[in-house]
Amino acid sequence: MSGSDDFAHGRRDGLRLALAILAGEEAKWEALLGESDSWRTNGIRAVRHKTLQVAQTRVRTALNRLTPAGKDEMDAELASALEKAGL
């Protein structure tokens, strides 16, 4: 592996970690949706939940752009990371 390959692999690993963190946060906020008696609190929770969903989509898009173009099928590591994150 050359230096640029190592750098690209490191960037993909960082994005996979970001996806896992975002998935955990999204699950936390999803469980709280509609649980409060306050409409304001429920509204804030819904906005946070949607924001985390959008962030996951953007990180996944960035990760897909960094995946080598020559590969027709996803490597097993990428597929398992995306599956674990629920994407």
MOPAC internal coordinates of N, CA, C and O (Angstrom, degrees):
PM7 1SCF
backbone

  N    0.0000 0     0.00 0     0.00 0    0    0    0
  C    1.4409 1     0.00 0     0.00 0    1    0    0
  C    1.5173 1   109.26 1     0.00 0    2    1    0
  O    1.2310 1   121.08 1   -47.47 1    3    2    1
  N    1.2998 1   115.54 1   132.53 1    3    2    1
  C    1.4552 1   119.47 1   178.70 1    5    3    2
  C    1.5234 1   109.57 1   -83.89 1    6    5    3
  O    1.2310 1   121.04 1    -6.06 1    7    6    5
  N    1.3256 1   115.61 1   173.94 1    7    6    5
  C    1.4587 1   120.82 1  -179.60 1    9    7    6
  C    1.5114 1   112.68 1   -61.23 1   10    9    7
  O    1.2310 1   120.51 1   139.56 1   11   10    9
  N    1.3262 1   116.63 1   -40.44 1   11   10    9
  C    1.4623 1   119.24 1  -179.73 1   13   11   10
  C    1.5290 1   111.19 1   -69.59 1   14   13   11
  O    1.2310 1   120.08 1   146.94 1   15   14   13
  N    1.3417 1   117.46 1   -33.06 1   15   14   13
  C    1.4652 1   120.44 1   176.11 1   17   15   14
  C    1.5232 1   110.37 1   -66.56 1   18   17   15
  O    1.2310 1   120.42 1   139.14 1   19   18   17
  N    1.3291 1   116.81 1   -40.86 1   19   18   17
  C    1.4626 1   120.90 1   177.16 1   21   19   18
  C    1.5251 1   111.10 1   -62.38 1   22   21   19
  O    1.2310 1   120.85 1   138.32 1   23   22   21
  N    1.3303 1   115.98 1   -41.68 1   23   22   21
  C    1.4615 1   120.75 1   179.44 1   25   23   22
  C    1.5273 1   110.55 1   -63.49 1   26   25   23
  O    1.2310 1   120.43 1   134.14 1   27   26   25
  N    1.3231 1   116.79 1   -45.86 1   27   26   25
  C    1.4640 1   121.28 1   179.86 1   29   27   26
  C    1.5269 1   110.98 1   -63.48 1   30   29   27
  O    1.2310 1   120.55 1   139.48 1   31   30   29
  N    1.3312 1   116.56 1   -40.52 1   31   30   29
  C    1.4688 1   120.55 1   178.10 1   33   31   30
  C    1.5251 1   109.71 1   -63.39 1   34   33   31
  O    1.2310 1   119.97 1   139.24 1   35   34   33
  N    1.3210 1   117.67 1   -40.76 1   35   34   33
  C    1.4555 1   121.96 1   178.17 1   37   35   34
  C    1.5233 1   111.70 1   -63.54 1   38   37   35
  O    1.2310 1   120.53 1   140.01 1   39   38   37
  N    1.3208 1   116.60 1   -39.99 1   39   38   37
  C    1.4718 1   120.20 1   177.67 1   41   39   38
  C    1.5184 1   110.27 1   -64.79 1   42   41   39
  O    1.2310 1   120.31 1   137.83 1   43   42   41
  N    1.3246 1   117.01 1   -42.17 1   43   42   41
  C    1.4716 1   119.56 1   178.29 1   45   43   42
  C    1.5231 1   110.95 1   -63.98 1   46   45   43
  O    1.2310 1   120.12 1   139.91 1   47   46   45
  N    1.3271 1   117.37 1   -40.09 1   47   46   45
  C    1.4614 1   120.57 1   177.34 1   49   47   46
  C    1.5266 1   111.10 1   -61.95 1   50   49   47
  O    1.2310 1   120.51 1   139.71 1   51   50   49
  N    1.3200 1   116.63 1   -40.29 1   51   50   49
  C    1.4603 1   120.54 1   178.41 1   53   51   50
  C    1.5182 1   111.93 1   -64.18 1   54   53   51
  O    1.2310 1   120.76 1   140.16 1   55   54   53
  N    1.3238 1   116.16 1   -39.84 1   55   54   53
  C    1.4595 1   119.78 1   178.06 1   57   55   54
  C    1.5217 1   111.55 1   -68.90 1   58   57   55
  O    1.2310 1   120.30 1   144.41 1   59   58   57
  N    1.3265 1   117.02 1   -35.59 1   59   58   57
  C    1.4729 1   119.92 1   176.24 1   61   59   58
  C    1.5252 1   110.45 1   -63.73 1   62   61   59
  O    1.2310 1   120.69 1   138.86 1   63   62   61
  N    1.3289 1   116.28 1   -41.14 1   63   62   61
  C    1.4592 1   120.45 1   177.38 1   65   63   62
  C    1.5239 1   110.50 1   -63.22 1   66   65   63
  O    1.2310 1   120.53 1   137.68 1   67   66   65
  N    1.3246 1   116.59 1   -42.32 1   67   66   65
  C    1.4696 1   120.64 1   178.03 1   69   67   66
  C    1.5265 1   110.56 1   -60.95 1   70   69   67
  O    1.2310 1   120.15 1   138.88 1   71   70   69
  N    1.3246 1   117.31 1   -41.12 1   71   70   69
  C    1.4643 1   120.43 1   178.01 1   73   71   70
  C    1.5238 1   111.57 1   -61.73 1   74   73   71
  O    1.2310 1   120.60 1   137.61 1   75   74   73
  N    1.3171 1   116.45 1   -42.39 1   75   74   73
  C    1.4614 1   120.08 1   179.91 1   77   75   74
  C    1.5317 1   111.28 1   -64.22 1   78   77   75
  O    1.2310 1   120.49 1   138.51 1   79   78   77
  N    1.3231 1   116.67 1   -41.49 1   79   78   77
  C    1.4660 1   120.57 1   178.90 1   81   79   78
  C    1.5249 1   110.59 1   -65.08 1   82   81   79
  O    1.2310 1   120.75 1   134.28 1   83   82   81
  N    1.3272 1   116.17 1   -45.72 1   83   82   81
  C    1.4624 1   120.16 1   179.18 1   85   83   82
  C    1.5247 1   111.78 1   -62.14 1   86   85   83
  O    1.2310 1   120.15 1   141.11 1   87   86   85
  N    1.3200 1   117.32 1   -38.89 1   87   86   85
  C    1.4622 1   120.70 1   179.22 1   89   87   86
  C    1.5279 1   110.74 1   -64.06 1   90   89   87
  O    1.2310 1   120.28 1   139.84 1   91   90   89
  N    1.3169 1   117.08 1   -40.16 1   91   90   89
  C    1.4606 1   120.98 1   177.85 1   93   91   90
  C    1.5172 1   111.87 1   -64.39 1   94   93   91
  O    1.2310 1   120.88 1   135.57 1   95   94   93
  N    1.3171 1   115.93 1   -44.43 1   95   94   93
  C    1.4691 1   120.46 1   178.34 1   97   95   94
  C    1.5206 1   111.42 1   -64.99 1   98   97   95
  O    1.2310 1   120.35 1   139.46 1   99   98   97
  N    1.3193 1   116.93 1   -40.54 1   99   98   97
  C    1.4620 1   120.13 1   179.56 1  101   99   98
  C    1.5339 1   110.16 1   -62.61 1  102  101   99
  O    1.2310 1   120.33 1   136.96 1  103  102  101
  N    1.3161 1   116.98 1   -43.04 1  103  102  101
  C    1.4663 1   120.92 1   179.54 1  105  103  102
  C    1.5268 1   110.61 1   -61.63 1  106  105  103
  O    1.2310 1   120.46 1   140.96 1  107  106  105
  N    1.3202 1   116.73 1   -39.04 1  107  106  105
  C    1.4624 1   120.87 1   179.05 1  109  107  106
  C    1.5272 1   110.42 1   -62.06 1  110  109  107
  O    1.2310 1   120.50 1   131.96 1  111  110  109
  N    1.3292 1   116.65 1   -48.04 1  111  110  109
  C    1.4671 1   120.13 1  -178.06 1  113  111  110
  C    1.5197 1   111.76 1   -72.20 1  114  113  111
  O    1.2310 1   119.95 1   148.32 1  115  114  113
  N    1.3231 1   117.71 1   -31.68 1  115  114  113
  C    1.4606 1   120.55 1   178.62 1  117  115  114
  C    1.5299 1   110.36 1   -63.44 1  118  117  115
  O    1.2310 1   120.68 1   141.27 1  119  118  117
  N    1.3247 1   116.30 1   -38.73 1  119  118  117
  C    1.4645 1   120.59 1   178.93 1  121  119  118
  C    1.5265 1   111.99 1   -65.46 1  122  121  119
  O    1.2310 1   120.21 1   154.45 1  123  122  121
  N    1.3184 1   117.21 1   -25.55 1  123  122  121
  C    1.4615 1   120.99 1  -177.61 1  125  123  122
  C    1.5290 1   114.01 1   -92.28 1  126  125  123
  O    1.2310 1   120.20 1   173.00 1  127  126  125
  N    1.3307 1   117.22 1    -7.00 1  127  126  125
  C    1.4638 1   120.19 1  -177.07 1  129  127  126
  C    1.5260 1   111.09 1   -60.56 1  130  129  127
  O    1.2310 1   120.69 1   -52.18 1  131  130  129
  N    1.3320 1   116.28 1   127.82 1  131  130  129
  C    1.4545 1   121.94 1   176.73 1  133  131  130
  C    1.5125 1   115.98 1    72.65 1  134  133  131
  O    1.2310 1   119.23 1  -173.68 1  135  134  133
  N    1.3176 1   119.07 1     6.32 1  135  134  133
  C    1.4601 1   122.87 1  -176.26 1  137  135  134
  C    1.5274 1   113.48 1   -82.61 1  138  137  135
  O    1.2310 1   120.09 1   159.91 1  139  138  137
  N    1.3064 1   117.44 1   -20.09 1  139  138  137
  C    1.4654 1   120.45 1  -176.42 1  141  139  138
  C    1.5243 1   110.74 1   -89.73 1  142  141  139
  O    1.2310 1   121.40 1   -27.47 1  143  142  141
  N    1.3326 1   114.94 1   152.53 1  143  142  141
  C    1.4597 1   120.14 1   174.56 1  145  143  142
  C    1.5270 1   110.75 1   -77.06 1  146  145  143
  O    1.2310 1   120.24 1   163.01 1  147  146  145
  N    1.3278 1   117.15 1   -16.99 1  147  146  145
  C    1.4587 1   122.07 1  -177.65 1  149  147  146
  C    1.5261 1   110.88 1   -88.85 1  150  149  147
  O    1.2310 1   120.33 1   -54.43 1  151  150  149
  N    1.3307 1   116.97 1   125.57 1  151  150  149
  C    1.4587 1   120.64 1   178.60 1  153  151  150
  C    1.5236 1   110.58 1   -65.11 1  154  153  151
  O    1.2310 1   120.53 1   146.96 1  155  154  153
  N    1.3319 1   116.59 1   -33.04 1  155  154  153
  C    1.4611 1   120.38 1  -179.51 1  157  155  154
  C    1.5365 1   110.38 1   -66.22 1  158  157  155
  O    1.2310 1   120.45 1   134.43 1  159  158  157
  N    1.3172 1   116.74 1   -45.57 1  159  158  157
  C    1.4697 1   120.88 1   178.73 1  161  159  158
  C    1.5216 1   110.27 1   -62.42 1  162  161  159
  O    1.2310 1   120.45 1   136.25 1  163  162  161
  N    1.3332 1   116.74 1   -43.75 1  163  162  161
  C    1.4653 1   119.99 1   178.41 1  165  163  162
  C    1.5198 1   111.34 1   -62.18 1  166  165  163
  O    1.2310 1   120.01 1   141.78 1  167  166  165
  N    1.3195 1   117.59 1   -38.22 1  167  166  165
  C    1.4580 1   121.71 1   177.99 1  169  167  166
  C    1.5163 1   112.08 1   -64.89 1  170  169  167
  O    1.2310 1   120.88 1   136.37 1  171  170  169
  N    1.3199 1   115.93 1   -43.63 1  171  170  169
  C    1.4664 1   120.54 1   178.57 1  173  171  170
  C    1.5192 1   110.50 1   -63.11 1  174  173  171
  O    1.2310 1   120.41 1   137.75 1  175  174  173
  N    1.3167 1   116.81 1   -42.25 1  175  174  173
  C    1.4699 1   120.76 1   179.05 1  177  175  174
  C    1.5313 1   111.37 1   -63.36 1  178  177  175
  O    1.2310 1   120.54 1   139.67 1  179  178  177
  N    1.3097 1   116.58 1   -40.33 1  179  178  177
  C    1.4641 1   120.29 1   179.09 1  181  179  178
  C    1.5229 1   111.20 1   -64.52 1  182  181  179
  O    1.2310 1   120.62 1   139.48 1  183  182  181
  N    1.3280 1   116.42 1   -40.52 1  183  182  181
  C    1.4701 1   120.47 1   178.44 1  185  183  182
  C    1.5293 1   110.18 1   -65.25 1  186  185  183
  O    1.2310 1   120.12 1   135.82 1  187  186  185
  N    1.3190 1   117.38 1   -44.18 1  187  186  185
  C    1.4780 1   120.23 1   178.17 1  189  187  186
  C    1.5215 1   110.87 1   -61.28 1  190  189  187
  O    1.2310 1   120.63 1   137.13 1  191  190  189
  N    1.3255 1   116.39 1   -42.87 1  191  190  189
  C    1.4615 1   120.41 1   179.92 1  193  191  190
  C    1.5269 1   110.69 1   -61.06 1  194  193  191
  O    1.2310 1   120.37 1   133.48 1  195  194  193
  N    1.3343 1   116.90 1   -46.52 1  195  194  193
  C    1.4630 1   120.91 1   179.84 1  197  195  194
  C    1.5287 1   111.19 1   -64.48 1  198  197  195
  O    1.2310 1   120.56 1   140.88 1  199  198  197
  N    1.3303 1   116.54 1   -39.12 1  199  198  197
  C    1.4664 1   120.75 1   178.11 1  201  199  198
  C    1.5261 1   110.77 1   -60.32 1  202  201  199
  O    1.2310 1   120.47 1   138.69 1  203  202  201
  N    1.3199 1   116.71 1   -41.31 1  203  202  201
  C    1.4643 1   120.07 1   178.92 1  205  203  202
  C    1.5300 1   111.19 1   -67.55 1  206  205  203
  O    1.2310 1   119.98 1   143.99 1  207  206  205
  N    1.3184 1   117.65 1   -36.01 1  207  206  205
  C    1.4628 1   120.14 1   176.74 1  209  207  206
  C    1.5276 1   110.94 1   -64.40 1  210  209  207
  O    1.2310 1   120.64 1   136.99 1  211  210  209
  N    1.3215 1   116.39 1   -43.01 1  211  210  209
  C    1.4662 1   120.54 1   178.77 1  213  211  210
  C    1.5272 1   110.16 1   -64.26 1  214  213  211
  O    1.2310 1   120.39 1   138.07 1  215  214  213
  N    1.3332 1   116.86 1   -41.93 1  215  214  213
  C    1.4622 1   120.58 1   179.30 1  217  215  214
  C    1.5259 1   110.80 1   -61.50 1  218  217  215
  O    1.2310 1   120.29 1   138.67 1  219  218  217
  N    1.3290 1   117.05 1   -41.33 1  219  218  217
  C    1.4621 1   119.96 1   178.29 1  221  219  218
  C    1.5308 1   111.13 1   -61.74 1  222  221  219
  O    1.2310 1   120.51 1   138.19 1  223  222  221
  N    1.3070 1   116.64 1   -41.81 1  223  222  221
  C    1.4662 1   120.55 1   178.99 1  225  223  222
  C    1.5113 1   110.87 1   -62.01 1  226  225  223
  O    1.2310 1   120.48 1   136.98 1  227  226  225
  N    1.3246 1   116.69 1   -43.02 1  227  226  225
  C    1.4671 1   120.47 1  -179.44 1  229  227  226
  C    1.5229 1   111.79 1   -67.01 1  230  229  227
  O    1.2310 1   120.27 1   139.68 1  231  230  229
  N    1.3281 1   117.08 1   -40.32 1  231  230  229
  C    1.4696 1   119.87 1   178.66 1  233  231  230
  C    1.5218 1   109.66 1   -67.04 1  234  233  231
  O    1.2310 1   120.27 1   139.84 1  235  234  233
  N    1.3287 1   117.09 1   -40.16 1  235  234  233
  C    1.4646 1   119.66 1   178.85 1  237  235  234
  C    1.5296 1   110.76 1   -63.31 1  238  237  235
  O    1.2310 1   120.45 1   140.10 1  239  238  237
  N    1.3281 1   116.74 1   -39.90 1  239  238  237
  C    1.4701 1   120.81 1   177.29 1  241  239  238
  C    1.5232 1   110.20 1   -61.34 1  242  241  239
  O    1.2310 1   120.51 1   134.92 1  243  242  241
  N    1.3256 1   116.64 1   -45.08 1  243  242  241
  C    1.4683 1   120.22 1   178.50 1  245  243  242
  C    1.5193 1   110.84 1   -62.29 1  246  245  243
  O    1.2310 1   120.35 1   138.75 1  247  246  245
  N    1.3223 1   116.94 1   -41.25 1  247  246  245
  C    1.4647 1   120.95 1   178.91 1  249  247  246
  C    1.5229 1   110.80 1   -63.87 1  250  249  247
  O    1.2310 1   120.38 1   138.00 1  251  250  249
  N    1.3242 1   116.88 1   -42.00 1  251  250  249
  C    1.4732 1   119.99 1   178.27 1  253  251  250
  C    1.5244 1   111.40 1   -62.99 1  254  253  251
  O    1.2310 1   120.38 1   144.57 1  255  254  253
  N    1.3205 1   116.87 1   -35.43 1  255  254  253
  C    1.4678 1   119.86 1   178.86 1  257  255  254
  C    1.5250 1   111.95 1   -69.56 1  258  257  255
  O    1.2310 1   120.25 1   152.48 1  259  258  257
  N    1.3234 1   117.13 1   -27.52 1  259  258  257
  C    1.4630 1   120.83 1  -179.88 1  261  259  258
  C    1.5233 1   112.78 1   -85.79 1  262  261  259
  O    1.2310 1   120.43 1   165.94 1  263  262  261
  N    1.3208 1   116.79 1   -14.06 1  263  262  261
  C    1.4582 1   120.02 1   179.35 1  265  263  262
  C    1.5219 1   108.35 1   -69.91 1  266  265  263
  O    1.2310 1   119.80 1   -48.05 1  267  266  265
  N    1.3197 1   117.99 1   131.95 1  267  266  265
  C    1.4702 1   120.84 1  -178.09 1  269  267  266
  C    1.5261 1   112.02 1   -52.28 1  270  269  267
  O    1.2310 1   121.09 1   -45.98 1  271  270  269
  N    1.3274 1   115.52 1   134.02 1  271  270  269
  C    1.4617 1   122.04 1  -175.16 1  273  271  270
  C    1.5276 1   112.50 1   -69.49 1  274  273  271
  O    1.2310 1   119.64 1   155.56 1  275  274  273
  N    1.3105 1   118.29 1   -24.44 1  275  274  273
  C    1.4569 1   121.44 1  -177.24 1  277  275  274
  C    1.5120 1   113.95 1   -72.07 1  278  277  275
  O    1.2310 1   120.08 1   166.54 1  279  278  277
  N    1.3203 1   117.46 1   -13.46 1  279  278  277
  C    1.4604 1   120.16 1  -177.78 1  281  279  278
  C    1.5198 1   109.83 1   -88.98 1  282  281  279
  O    1.2310 1   121.13 1   -56.75 1  283  282  281
  N    1.3397 1   115.45 1   123.25 1  283  282  281
  C    1.4578 1   119.72 1   177.32 1  285  283  282
  C    1.5174 1   111.25 1   -78.53 1  286  285  283
  O    1.2310 1   120.56 1   144.30 1  287  286  285
  N    1.3102 1   116.54 1   -35.70 1  287  286  285
  C    1.4518 1   119.96 1   179.43 1  289  287  286
  C    1.5235 1   109.15 1  -114.04 1  290  289  287
  O    1.2310 1   121.18 1   -30.59 1  291  290  289
  N    1.3174 1   115.35 1   149.41 1  291  290  289
  C    1.4627 1   120.27 1  -179.73 1  293  291  290
  C    1.5261 1   109.39 1   -66.74 1  294  293  291
  O    1.2310 1   121.24 1   -34.89 1  295  294  293
  N    1.3289 1   115.23 1   145.11 1  295  294  293
  C    1.4523 1   117.12 1   175.41 1  297  295  294
  C    1.5262 1   108.89 1   -71.10 1  298  297  295
  O    1.2310 1   120.69 1   -21.68 1  299  298  297
  N    1.3064 1   116.30 1   158.32 1  299  298  297
  C    1.4677 1   121.64 1  -174.44 1  301  299  298
  C    1.5248 1   111.86 1   -60.79 1  302  301  299
  O    1.2310 1   120.22 1   142.67 1  303  302  301
  N    1.3178 1   117.18 1   -37.33 1  303  302  301
  C    1.4595 1   120.83 1  -179.12 1  305  303  302
  C    1.5243 1   111.36 1   -63.90 1  306  305  303
  O    1.2310 1   120.15 1   135.29 1  307  306  305
  N    1.3144 1   117.33 1   -44.71 1  307  306  305
  C    1.4588 1   121.83 1   178.78 1  309  307  306
  C    1.5242 1   110.65 1   -65.50 1  310  309  307
  O    1.2310 1   120.23 1   135.95 1  311  310  309
  N    1.3109 1   117.16 1   -44.05 1  311  310  309
  C    1.4569 1   121.00 1  -179.41 1  313  311  310
  C    1.5252 1   111.18 1   -62.12 1  314  313  311
  O    1.2310 1   120.14 1   137.53 1  315  314  313
  N    1.3294 1   117.33 1   -42.47 1  315  314  313
  C    1.4628 1   119.41 1  -179.82 1  317  315  314
  C    1.5144 1   111.77 1   -68.94 1  318  317  315
  O    1.2310 1   119.87 1   144.42 1  319  318  317
  N    1.3273 1   117.85 1   -35.58 1  319  318  317
  C    1.4724 1   120.79 1   177.99 1  321  319  318
  C    1.5231 1   110.86 1   -65.90 1  322  321  319
  O    1.2310 1   120.27 1   137.50 1  323  322  321
  N    1.3232 1   117.09 1   -42.50 1  323  322  321
  C    1.4536 1   120.79 1   178.31 1  325  323  322
  C    1.5269 1   111.72 1   -67.56 1  326  325  323
  O    1.2310 1   120.61 1   141.80 1  327  326  325
  N    1.3213 1   116.44 1   -38.20 1  327  326  325
  C    1.4667 1   120.28 1   178.70 1  329  327  326
  C    1.5271 1   110.15 1   -66.70 1  330  329  327
  O    1.2310 1   120.78 1   137.87 1  331  330  329
  N    1.3154 1   116.11 1   -42.13 1  331  330  329
  C    1.4667 1   120.65 1   179.37 1  333  331  330
  C    1.5193 1   111.14 1   -62.55 1  334  333  331
  O    1.2310 1   120.63 1   144.54 1  335  334  333
  N    1.3251 1   116.40 1   -35.46 1  335  334  333
  C    1.4621 1   121.46 1   179.60 1  337  335  334
  C    1.5162 1   111.55 1   -80.39 1  338  337  335
  O    1.2310 1   119.91 1   174.88 1  339  338  337
  N    1.3211 1   117.77 1    -5.12 1  339  338  337
  C    1.4467 1   121.49 1   178.62 1  341  339  338
  C    1.5126 1   114.49 1    79.44 1  342  341  339
  O    1.2310 1   120.56 1  -154.78 1  343  342  341
  N    1.3260 1   116.53 1    25.22 1  343  342  341
  C    1.4600 1   120.31 1  -179.66 1  345  343  342
  C    1.4868 1   109.06 1  -106.64 1  346  345  343
  O    1.2310 1   120.10 1   180.00 1  347  346  345

